[in-house]
Amino acid sequence: MSRGRLRRVAVAGLEGVELVLARGIWSRFQPHAHDGLCVGLLDAGVRVVTLEQVSYVIEPGQLFVINIGARHQCHSPGPHSYQVLRLPAALVRSLMDHGELPYFSRTWIDDAELARQFRHLPGLLLRPGPVRARAEPLQAFVWELLRHAAPGVQASGAASGTALALGEDDPRLALAVAYIREHHAEPLRLAEVAEVAGLSACHFQRKFLRATGLSPLEFQQRERVRRACTLLESGISLAEAALAVGCCDQSQLCRIFNGCLGMAPTVWRGC
């Protein structure tokens, strides 16, 4: 990732809600999936989002959305600036009429008023004061956003957020996910994790990918990055964090960090 400015901010009082504010960032994200709904607005430059081998070019002023659990890839051909809002699945589900997770059939949203509303949202969410002062404008925005979800269509497979539930609909996957998390710092073989799930390696690989948008190895790498983030926030050194999550050295952690988050750990730590 090129030099620029990137801020990653947890919204006070709203569990799991996070803002990512980037200015002049030039980055390339490897294939990944989010366990929440991501909504963004491009302020400058160009962002290319690839979903299911189809690339979409997002231009300044365009609002874009990434479905929960959707495997995708992002890159920018040059420096670009954007703001992204990450919404936990539980919050999104709570605002749906029947508690299902929404599915957006288009990556971009053509709604100038909604884009204007989104542009002002970060300022409201970062404002100090009672939680209600942040929760109400967020809820109003999400309700308007959900009007653009495909009517009568509930997300399914990886896009359904089964990755969020992490196997709540399939106890075998839940066992595998728990095993990967518990042993994230160890070298894991596909056959070993498949055995925990009681499935053949091939069947398990397909089922896990379909449910989470990630292969078991990719899931382990993201779990290592997640644990490393927690350790780095506690103030330990990069080298110590790398060893604690099972990397042979800090350069290996930097590689998987870049692959998952599109930035080096040192940049992330300074956000």
SEVO-856600 format. One line per 3 residues: number of its first residue (from 1); their letters; for each residue x, y, z of N, C-alpha, C, CB. Coordinates in pm, whole numbers, plus 50000, padded with zeros to 5 digits. Glycine has a CB too. Example, Ala and Ser with C-alpha at 12.3 -4.5 7.8 and 13.67 -1.06 7.14 Angstrom:
# residues 2
1 = as = 51319/49431/50780/51230/49550/50780/51320/49670/50780/51131/49553/50905 ~ 51285/49775/50708/51367/49894/50714/51290/50003/50787/51408/49940/50572
***
This chain:
# residues 271
1 = msr = 50084/49882/50000/50000/50000/50000/50088/50123/50000/49905/50000/50121 ~ 50056/50223/49919/50135/50344/49912/50109/50431/50033/50106/50420/49783 ~ 50194/50528/50051/50174/50618/50163/50049/50701/50138/50297/50708/50184
4 = grl = 49986/50735/50245/49863/50812/50243/49818/50817/50387/49754/50750/50147 ~ 49694/50848/50405/49643/50849/50542/49523/50756/50551/49603/50993/50587 ~ 49523/50672/50652/49412/50581/50674/49378/50578/50822/49445/50439/50623
7 = rrv = 49252/50602/50852/49204/50596/50990/49101/50484/51001/49142/50733/51036 ~ 49115/50406/51103/49020/50298/51130/48964/50325/51268/49089/50154/51122 ~ 48832/50352/51275/48773/50399/51400/48652/50315/51438/48734/50547/51387
10 = ava = 48653/50262/51559/48535/50194/51613/48440/50301/51665/48574/50092/51727 ~ 48314/50293/51626/48216/50394/51666/48176/50369/51812/48091/50390/51573 ~ 48196/50468/51895/48172/50455/52039/48026/50419/52070/48209/50584/52111
13 = gle = 48009/50315/52149/47876/50276/52194/47797/50191/52098/47799/50396/52223 ~ 47849/50168/51977/47779/50087/51877/47867/49968/51844/47744/50172/51748 ~ 47845/49859/51912/47933/49743/51902/47944/49689/51760/47884/49633/51994
16 = gve = 48069/49675/51712/48094/49617/51581/48086/49715/51466/47999/49509/51557 ~ 48039/49837/51490/48030/49938/51384/48165/50008/51373/47915/50042/51412 ~ 48217/50013/51252/48352/50067/51232/48356/50153/51106/48456/49953/51222
19 = lvl = 48434/50259/51114/48458/50346/50999/48602/50330/50953/48428/50495/51033 ~ 48622/50327/50822/48756/50329/50764/48761/50452/50673/48789/50196/50684 ~ 48850/50545/50705/48861/50670/50631/48999/50677/50569/48835/50793/50724
22 = arg = 49006/50676/50436/49134/50670/50366/49152/50791/50276/49146/50541/50283 ~ 49274/50844/50272/49307/50957/50186/49438/50928/50113/49317/51089/50269 ~ 49434/50928/49981/49555/50909/49902/49616/50772/49913/49655/51009/49942
25 = iws = 49534/50670/49940/49583/50533/49955/49587/50464/49819/49494/50453/50054 ~ 49694/50390/49796/49709/50310/49674/49728/50166/49721/49832/50361/49584 ~ 49627/50083/49704/49634/49950/49765/49577/49842/49675/49560/49951/49897
28 = rfq = 49611/49718/49710/49556/49600/49642/49524/49496/49750/49657/49542/49535 ~ 49397/49459/49758/49352/49360/49856/49336/49225/49787/49219/49404/49922 ~ 49391/49122/49848/49375/48987/49796/49230/48941/49818/49475/48889/49865
31 = pha = 49188/48832/49750/49050/48784/49770/49020/48762/49918/49028/48653/49692 ~ 48905/48813/49959/48866/48803/50100/48715/48820/50110/48940/48908/50186 ~ 48664/48804/50230/48521/48824/50257/48508/48894/50391/48443/48688/50255
34 = hdg = 48401/48970/50407/48376/49040/50533/48262/48973/50608/48345/49188/50509 ~ 48272/48971/50741/48165/48913/50820/48061/49017/50860/48222/48846/50944 ~ 48056/49125/50786/47955/49228/50805/47927/49294/50672/48000/49332/50911
37 = lcv = 47830/49384/50670/47796/49456/50548/47888/49577/50535/47647/49500/50548 ~ 47949/49596/50419/48038/49709/50395/47973/49805/50295/48175/49661/50343 ~ 47964/49931/50335/47909/50036/50249/48015/50143/50238/47774/50094/50305
40 = gll = 48042/50189/50116/48147/50287/50098/48112/50395/49998/48272/50219/50056 ~ 48186/50503/50004/48172/50613/49909/48311/50653/49865/48095/50734/49972 ~ 48333/50658/49735/48462/50699/49682/48465/50852/49672/48490/50634/49543
43 = dag = 48567/50913/49730/48581/51058/49726/48669/51105/49611/48637/51108/49858 ~ 48771/51026/49577/48863/51063/49470/48932/50939/49417/48968/51167/49519 ~ 48975/50944/49289/49043/50831/49229/48946/50726/49178/49137/50769/49327
46 = vrv = 48996/50604/49163/48916/50493/49110/48940/50370/49196/48952/50464/48960 ~ 48835/50294/49221/48845/50168/49296/48782/50059/49210/48776/50178/49437 ~ 48852/49948/49195/48801/49837/49116/48767/49722/49211/48905/49791/49007
49 = vtl = 48641/49680/49208/48594/49570/49292/48561/49452/49202/48469/49612/49377 ~ 48620/49336/49229/48597/49215/49149/48520/49114/49232/48730/49154/49099 ~ 48402/49077/49179/48316/48978/49243/48282/48872/49140/48186/49043/49301
52 = eqv = 48307/48746/49174/48275/48634/49086/48330/48658/48944/48122/48613/49080 ~ 48456/48702/48939/48531/48722/48816/48477/48836/48729/48531/48595/48736 ~ 48390/48919/48784/48341/49038/48714/48392/49160/48789/48184/49038/48704
55 = syv = 48456/49253/48716/48513/49372/48779/48421/49493/48760/48652/49402/48721 ~ 48404/49568/48867/48321/49688/48866/48410/49807/48900/48201/49676/48966 ~ 48403/49912/48818/48483/50032/48841/48397/50132/48918/48533/50093/48706
58 = iep = 48443/50166/49037/48373/50263/49121/48442/50398/49104/48372/50219/49271 ~ 48363/50502/49075/48417/50635/49049/48377/50732/49160/48370/50687/48913 ~ 48442/50849/49165/48413/50945/49271/48264/50979/49280/48493/51072/49249
61 = gql = 48215/50983/49403/48075/51015/49425/47984/50895/49425/48029/51110/49323 ~ 48037/50778/49386/47954/50658/49381/47952/50586/49515/48004/50564/49271 ~ 47833/50545/49553/47813/50465/49673/47821/50319/49633/47676/50498/49742
64 = fvi = 47895/50239/49709/47906/50097/49674/47882/50011/49798/48046/50066/49614 ~ 47844/49886/49774/47812/49796/49885/47868/49658/49857/47659/49789/49908 ~ 47923/49594/49959/47973/49457/49948/47888/49370/50040/48126/49448/49987
67 = nig = 47822/49271/49980/47734/49184/50057/47809/49109/50166/47664/49086/49965 ~ 47739/49078/50272/47794/49000/50382/47845/48865/50331/47689/48980/50494 ~ 47971/48836/50361/48028/48707/50324/48066/48691/50178/47933/48602/50358
70 = arh = 48049/48796/50097/48079/48785/49953/48230/48788/49930/48009/48898/49874 ~ 48283/48687/49866/48426/48681/49835/48454/48781/49723/48469/48536/49794 ~ 48550/48870/49744/48577/48974/49645/48723/49018/49656/48483/49094/49665
73 = qch = 48761/49100/49560/48897/49151/49553/48887/49300/49520/48984/49074/49446 ~ 48975/49382/49577/48973/49526/49550/49113/49574/49515/48916/49604/49671 ~ 49120/49671/49426/49247/49739/49403/49221/49877/49346/49338/49656/49308
76 = spg = 49323/49961/49355/49315/50095/49297/49433/50112/49202/49315/50206/49408 ~ 49408/50155/49077/49518/50175/48982/49606/50294/49018/49464/50194/48843 ~ 49562/50374/49111/49639/50490/49156/49587/50531/49293/49629/50607/49055
79 = phs = 49641/50638/49350/49594/50684/49481/49444/50714/49478/49672/50809/49526 ~ 49374/50674/49581/49231/50704/49588/49192/50730/49733/49147/50588/49529 ~ 49080/50796/49749/49031/50831/49882/48888/50781/49896/49038/50985/49906
82 = yqv = 48858/50728/50013/48725/50671/50032/48689/50668/50179/48718/50529/49973 ~ 48562/50645/50206/48514/50619/50341/48426/50496/50336/48437/50743/50399 ~ 48449/50406/50429/48375/50279/50434/48315/50262/50574/48468/50159/50399
85 = lrl = 48191/50219/50575/48121/50188/50700/48102/50037/50707/47985/50263/50709 ~ 48148/49976/50813/48132/49831/50833/48025/49808/50938/48266/49765/50874 ~ 47922/49732/50899/47808/49707/50986/47801/49560/51023/47676/49751/50917
88 = paa = 47796/49527/51151/47788/49386/51191/47657/49323/51145/47802/49372/51342 ~ 47662/49196/51113/47544/49126/51063/47428/49133/51160/47578/48981/51035 ~ 47457/49124/51289/47349/49125/51389/47269/49255/51382/47407/49106/51530
91 = lvr = 47338/49366/51361/47270/49495/51350/47183/49499/51225/47372/49610/51347 ~ 47240/49456/51112/47164/49457/50986/47043/49366/50997/47254/49412/50869 ~ 47063/49249/51053/46954/49153/51067/46841/49211/51154/47005/49021/51128
94 = slm = 46878/49284/51258/46777/49338/51350/46687/49442/51284/46845/49400/51470 ~ 46734/49502/51174/46656/49604/51106/46574/49549/50990/46746/49713/51055 ~ 46589/49420/50962/46510/49356/50857/46377/49309/50914/46588/49237/50795
97 = dhg = 46274/49312/50831/46138/49278/50876/46129/49138/50935/46041/49290/50761 ~ 46195/49042/50870/46182/48903/50914/46312/48846/50969/46133/48817/50799 ~ 46408/48935/50998/46532/48890/51058/46627/48820/50962/46503/48799/51169
100 = elp = 46598/48827/50832/46688/48766/50735/46800/48865/50702/46610/48724/50606 ~ 46902/48817/50631/47009/48906/50588/46981/48952/50446/47148/48835/50598 ~ 47006/49079/50415/46974/49132/50283/47075/49091/50178/46964/49282/50288
103 = yfs = 47034/49101/50053/47123/49075/49940/47109/49190/49842/47092/48937/49872 ~ 47221/49249/49805/47223/49358/49707/47270/49302/49574/47314/49477/49755 ~ 47187/49314/49472/47220/49254/49342/47318/49340/49262/47093/49233/49261
106 = rtw = 47338/49465/49303/47432/49553/49233/47537/49602/49332/47359/49674/49168 ~ 47658/49618/49281/47768/49663/49367/47759/49813/49396/47903/49631/49302 ~ 47708/49890/49302/47696/50033/49323/47549/50068/49341/47758/50112/49204
109 = idd = 47524/50180/49407/47388/50225/49435/47369/50364/49376/47358/50224/49588 ~ 47277/50377/49283/47250/50506/49219/47142/50578/49299/47205/50487/49071 ~ 47183/50653/49397/47090/50727/49482/47166/50846/49538/47031/50636/49598
112 = ael = 47150/50961/49471/47227/51080/49509/47196/51125/49651/47198/51194/49412 ~ 47070/51113/49693/47033/51156/49827/47096/51064/49933/46880/51157/49843 ~ 47097/50934/49905/47158/50840/49999/47309/50863/50007/47128/50694/49957
115 = arq = 47372/50893/49892/47515/50923/49892/47543/51049/49974/47567/50940/49747 ~ 47457/51149/49960/47473/51272/50039/47459/51241/50188/47369/51378/49996 ~ 47360/51158/50221/47339/51119/50361/47462/51046/50416/47213/51030/50373
118 = frh = 47519/50958/50332/47636/50881/50376/47756/50973/50396/47669/50772/50274 ~ 47770/51072/50310/47886/51161/50318/47890/51234/50453/47883/51264/50203 ~ 47773/51263/50508/47768/51334/50636/47771/51240/50756/47644/51420/50642
121 = lpg = 47755/51110/50731/47742/51014/50841/47867/51004/50930/47709/50879/50785 ~ 47989/50997/50872/48107/50985/50959/48117/51095/51064/48233/50986/50876 ~ 48086/51218/51024/48090/51328/51120/47994/51309/51235/48060/51459/51051
124 = lll = 47876/51253/51204/47776/51228/51308/47819/51112/51398/47640/51198/51245 ~ 47879/51009/51338/47918/50891/51416/48039/50916/51504/47946/50776/51322 ~ 48122/51011/51465/48243/51040/51544/48221/51152/51645/48357/51076/51452
127 = rpg = 48101/51206/51646/48071/51317/51737/48055/51265/51880/47943/51391/51692 ~ 48118/51330/51977/48099/51287/52116/47957/51317/52162/48201/51357/52208 ~ 47917/51247/52267/47782/51269/52318/47715/51137/52347/47699/51350/52219
130 = pvr = 47585/51140/52376/47513/51016/52408/47508/50922/52288/47371/51048/52454 ~ 47504/50792/52315/47502/50691/52209/47385/50714/52115/47494/50550/52269 ~ 47274/50757/52168/47154/50780/52087/47180/50877/51972/47040/50833/52174
133 = ara = 47267/50977/51997/47296/51076/51894/47369/51015/51776/47380/51189/51953 ~ 47433/50899/51796/47500/50829/51687/47411/50718/51631/47633/50771/51734 ~ 47337/50652/51720/47255/50538/51678/47141/50580/51585/47198/50468/51799
136 = epl = 47079/50694/51612/46962/50734/51533/46996/50766/51388/46896/50855/51597 ~ 47100/50848/51359/47133/50872/51217/47183/50747/51147/47237/50981/51206 ~ 47253/50659/51221/47299/50534/51159/47179/50448/51121/47392/50457/51255
139 = qaf = 47085/50433/51211/46967/50352/51185/46888/50409/51068/46879/50343/51309 ~ 46875/50542/51062/46801/50605/50952/46869/50576/50819/46791/50757/50975 ~ 47003/50583/50818/47076/50555/50693/47059/50409/50652/47224/50587/50710
142 = vwe = 47074/50317/50746/47065/50175/50712/46926/50140/50661/47099/50088/50835 ~ 46823/50197/50719/46688/50171/50670/46673/50215/50525/46585/50244/50758 ~ 46727/50332/50491/46720/50379/50352/46804/50289/50261/46770/50526/50342
145 = llr = 46919/50247/50310/47006/50159/50232/46934/50028/50200/47136/50131/50308 ~ 46865/49972/50298/46800/49842/50281/46688/49847/50177/46745/49794/50413 ~ 46640/49965/50146/46538/49977/50040/46596/49937/49904/46484/50121/50034
148 = haa = 46729/49940/49893/46794/49904/49767/46829/49755/49759/46920/49986/49748 ~ 46805/49682/49867/46830/49537/49864/46731/49471/49769/46820/49475/50007 ~ 46772/49359/49711/46685/49288/49617/46557/49247/49689/46756/49163/49556
151 = pgv = 46438/49289/49639/46313/49258/49708/46284/49109/49711/46198/49332/49643 ~ 46251/49062/49829/46212/48922/49841/46325/48823/49830/46111/48889/49740 ~ 46450/48875/49823/46566/48785/49807/46648/48789/49934/46652/48826/49684
154 = qas = 46669/48673/49991/46758/48661/50107/46890/48607/50059/46696/48570/50217 ~ 46998/48665/50111/47130/48616/50072/47143/48469/50107/47241/48698/50142 ~ 47218/48396/50022/47238/48253/50047/47384/48219/50028/47149/48168/49954
157 = gaa = 47424/48103/50081/47564/48062/50068/47655/48159/50138/47603/48049/49921 ~ 47772/48186/50074/47868/48277/50136/47807/48414/50155/47994/48287/50052 ~ 47722/48458/50058/47664/48591/50068/47560/48602/50177/47604/48629/49936
160 = sgt = 47518/48492/50233/47413/48496/50335/47467/48534/50470/47344/48363/50344 ~ 47598/48539/50483/47654/48566/50613/47667/48441/50696/47570/48667/50686 ~ 47664/48324/50631/47691/48202/50706/47830/48215/50767/47680/48075/50615
163 = ala = 47915/48294/50700/48047/48320/50756/48034/48393/50889/48133/48401/50658 ~ 47930/48477/50897/47909/48549/51021/47866/48455/51129/47807/48659/51003 ~ 47770/48376/51094/47720/48281/51190/47824/48175/51218/47590/48217/51141
166 = lge = 47920/48163/51127/48031/48070/51141/47984/47929/51175/48125/48118/51247 ~ 47890/47886/51095/47848/47747/51107/47730/47725/51197/47959/47668/51154 ~ 47657/47832/51234/47546/47812/51326/47439/47722/51265/47485/47946/51366
169 = ddp = 47432/47716/51130/47334/47630/51065/47390/47491/51036/47286/47694/50936 ~ 47517/47470/51062/47580/47341/51037/47680/47313/51149/47650/47338/50897 ~ 47645/47228/51242/47734/47200/51356/47871/47151/51315/47670/47099/51447
172 = rla = 47880/47084/51198/48010/47034/51154/48104/47149/51121/47994/46942/51031 ~ 48050/47251/51053/48133/47367/51023/48167/47444/51151/48062/47460/50924 ~ 48073/47448/51243/48100/47517/51370/48217/47451/51443/47973/47515/51459
175 = lav = 48223/47318/51440/48334/47246/51502/48466/47281/51434/48310/47094/51496 ~ 48463/47287/51300/48585/47318/51225/48633/47459/51253/48561/47300/51075 ~ 48539/47554/51255/48575/47693/51283/48635/47706/51422/48451/47784/51269
178 = ayi = 48573/47642/51520/48625/47647/51657/48765/47586/51665/48529/47573/51753 ~ 48786/47479/51589/48917/47412/51589/49023/47503/51527/48910/47278/51511 ~ 48990/47567/51415/49086/47657/51350/49120/47772/51443/49029/47711/51216
181 = reh = 49020/47826/51508/49046/47938/51599/49133/47896/51717/48914/47995/51650 ~ 49105/47780/51772/49182/47733/51887/49326/47701/51849/49117/47609/51948 ~ 49346/47653/51727/49480/47611/51682/49535/47703/51573/49475/47466/51631
184 = hae = 49492/47829/51572/49530/47921/51464/49681/47939/51454/49465/48055/51485 ~ 49753/47925/51565/49898/47949/51565/49978/47825/51526/49942/47996/51701 ~ 49909/47715/51496/49976/47591/51459/49964/47566/51309/49918/47472/51540
187 = plr = 50059/47492/51250/50042/47452/51110/49928/47351/51099/50175/47391/51052 ~ 49827/47381/51019/49711/47294/51007/49704/47232/50868/49581/47371/51037 ~ 49667/47106/50861/49645/47039/50733/49495/47032/50706/49708/46897/50733
190 = lae = 49461/47040/50578/49320/47036/50540/49254/46908/50591/49306/47045/50387 ~ 49322/46794/50575/49265/46666/50617/49238/46663/50767/49358/46551/50579 ~ 49325/46728/50842/49310/46732/50989/49182/46806/51029/49433/46800/51053
193 = vae = 49159/46923/50966/49040/47002/51001/48914/46935/50947/49052/47145/50945 ~ 48926/46873/50828/48811/46802/50770/48768/46687/50860/48846/46749/50630 ~ 48866/46622/50922/48834/46510/51012/48755/46559/51133/48964/46440/51057
196 = vag = 48790/46678/51182/48716/46736/51294/48569/46757/51256/48779/46871/51338 ~ 48548/46796/51129/48411/46819/51080/48341/46690/51039/48413/46916/50963 ~ 48417/46581/51034/48358/46453/50995/48327/46444/50847/48233/46430/51072
199 = lsa = 48409/46513/50765/48387/46516/50620/48516/46480/50549/48336/46655/50574 ~ 48502/46439/50423/48622/46418/50341/48685/46553/50314/48588/46344/50208 ~ 48814/46554/50284/48886/46680/50263/48824/46762/50149/49032/46653/50233
202 = chf = 48792/46696/50037/48736/46768/49922/48599/46826/49953/48727/46675/49800 ~ 48515/46744/50015/48380/46789/50050/48386/46903/50150/48297/46673/50106 ~ 48474/46890/50248/48487/46995/50349/48536/47126/50288/48584/46950/50459
205 = qrk = 48635/47117/50199/48688/47238/50135/48579/47312/50061/48803/47202/50038 ~ 48499/47239/49982/48391/47301/49904/48286/47362/49997/48326/47198/49809 ~ 48249/47287/50099/48144/47332/50192/48189/47455/50270/48107/47218/50289
208 = flr = 48313/47456/50314/48366/47568/50392/48374/47694/50305/48506/47534/50449 ~ 48422/47678/50183/48433/47791/50091/48296/47848/50059/48505/47749/49962 ~ 48200/47760/50036/48065/47805/50002/48001/47880/50120/47977/47684/49963
211 = atg = 48030/47835/50240/47968/47894/50359/48035/48024/50403/47972/47796/50473 ~ 48166/48034/50388/48238/48149/50444/48298/48242/50340/48346/48101/50533 ~ 48307/48197/50215/48374/48278/50113/48525/48265/50119/48335/48421/50128
214 = lsp = 48575/48181/50209/48719/48164/50227/48752/48015/50233/48768/48235/50355 ~ 48873/47981/50190/48920/47845/50211/48959/47831/50358/49041/47811/50116 ~ 48970/47709/50410/49012/47692/50550/49146/47760/50580/49022/47544/50584
217 = lef = 49242/47752/50484/49371/47816/50504/49355/47968/50511/49468/47778/50392 ~ 49274/48024/50420/49252/48169/50422/49185/48212/50552/49167/48213/50301 ~ 49093/48128/50600/49026/48159/50726/49127/48160/50841/48913/48056/50755
220 = qqr = 49219/48064/50840/49322/48060/50943/49411/48185/50936/49408/47933/50928 ~ 49446/48226/50814/49530/48345/50799/49460/48468/50853/49568/48366/50651 ~ 49330/48480/50823/49255/48596/50872/49241/48591/51025/49116/48601/50806
223 = erv = 49229/48471/51078/49223/48457/51224/49355/48500/51286/49189/48312/51264 ~ 49467/48465/51222/49597/48508/51272/49608/48661/51270/49710/48447/51187 ~ 49559/48721/51162/49563/48867/51153/49474/48930/51260/49519/48914/51013
226 = rra = 49356/48872/51280/49264/48924/51383/49330/48918/51521/49132/48843/51383 ~ 49393/48806/51552/49461/48793/51682/49579/48889/51691/49509/48647/51704 ~ 49651/48904/51579/49767/48995/51579/49723/49139/51604/49843/48986/51445
229 = ctl = 49609/49177/51547/49557/49313/51570/49533/49337/51718/49426/49335/51490 ~ 49473/49240/51784/49447/49253/51928/49577/49266/52006/49367/49131/51979 ~ 49677/49186/51968/49806/49192/52037/49876/49325/52012/49896/49076/51991
232 = les = 49872/49373/51888/49938/49500/51857/49871/49615/51930/49936/49525/51706 ~ 49739/49607/51944/49667/49711/52019/49710/49714/52166/49516/49690/52009 ~ 49753/49596/52216/49794/49589/52357/49933/49647/52378/49792/49445/52405
235 = gis = 50005/49674/52266/50134/49740/52277/50256/49651/52260/50142/49805/52405 ~ 50238/49521/52232/50356/49435/52216/50420/49461/52080/50318/49286/52231 ~ 50542/49417/52063/50615/49443/51940/50562/49358/51825/50765/49417/51960
238 = lae = 50594/49401/51704/50552/49328/51585/50612/49188/51583/50593/49404/51458 ~ 50739/49177/51622/50805/49045/51624/50738/48951/51723/50954/49061/51659 ~ 50702/49003/51840/50634/48920/51941/50496/48876/51893/50621/48997/52073
241 = aal = 50425/48967/51829/50291/48934/51778/50300/48827/51671/50222/49060/51722 ~ 50402/48839/51585/50420/48741/51476/50438/48601/51533/50540/48779/51388 ~ 50526/48587/51630/50551/48456/51689/50428/48403/51764/50671/48462/51785
244 = avg = 50355/48493/51829/50239/48452/51908/50128/48394/51822/50186/48569/51988 ~ 50117/48441/51696/50008/48392/51610/50056/48284/51513/49947/48508/51531 ~ 50180/48238/51531/50227/48124/51452/50306/48157/51328/50114/48045/51412
247 = ccd = 50345/48283/51311/50430/48320/51197/50576/48296/51234/50406/48469/51154 ~ 50657/48259/51135/50797/48230/51165/50875/48358/51194/50862/48156/51049 ~ 50833/48470/51138/50897/48598/51167/50800/48710/51131/51031/48612/51089
250 = qsq = 50843/48833/51157/50752/48945/51134/50729/48972/50985/50806/49069/51200 ~ 50821/48932/50899/50799/48953/50755/50684/48865/50705/50928/48923/50675 ~ 50671/48744/50761/50559/48658/50723/50428/48721/50769/50575/48516/50782
253 = lcr = 50426/48775/50890/50305/48842/50938/50272/48962/50849/50323/48887/51084 ~ 50375/49035/50807/50351/49150/50719/50286/49106/50589/50484/49223/50689 ~ 50329/48993/50534/50272/48944/50408/50124/48910/50424/50349/48821/50357
256 = ifn = 50090/48835/50530/49950/48798/50544/49865/48918/50587/49934/48682/50645 ~ 49925/49010/50659/49856/49133/50700/49820/49214/50576/49944/49217/50797 ~ 49919/49229/50487/49894/49302/50362/49788/49233/50278/50023/49315/50281
259 = gcl = 49795/49100/50273/49698/49025/50194/49557/49039/50245/49736/48882/50190 ~ 49541/49040/50377/49407/49046/50437/49353/49188/50449/49408/48982/50574 ~ 49439/49282/50489/49392/49417/50519/49441/49522/50420/49435/49455/50656
262 = gma = 49531/49482/50330/49578/49578/50230/49674/49681/50285/49462/49647/50170 ~ 49731/49654/50401/49826/49749/50459/49922/49674/50550/49752/49860/50538 ~ 50037/49736/50577/50135/49676/50667/50089/49693/50811/50274/49740/50646
265 = ptv = 50133/49605/50902/50095/49618/51043/50133/49754/51102/50161/49508/51125 ~ 50247/49809/51059/50289/49938/51113/50193/50049/51072/50431/49972/51064 ~ 50141/50040/50948/50042/50139/50903/49913/50122/50981/50015/50125/50750
268 = wrg = 49870/49994/50996/49747/49967/51071/49757/50018/51214/49717/49815/51071 ~ 49874/49996/51273/49892/50036/51414/49884/50187/51430/50027/49986/51468 ~ 49924/50258/51326/49922/50404/51335/49790/50466/51295/50028/50460/51249
271 = c = 49690/50381/51257/49561/50433/51215/49485/50494/51332/49477/50323/51149
***
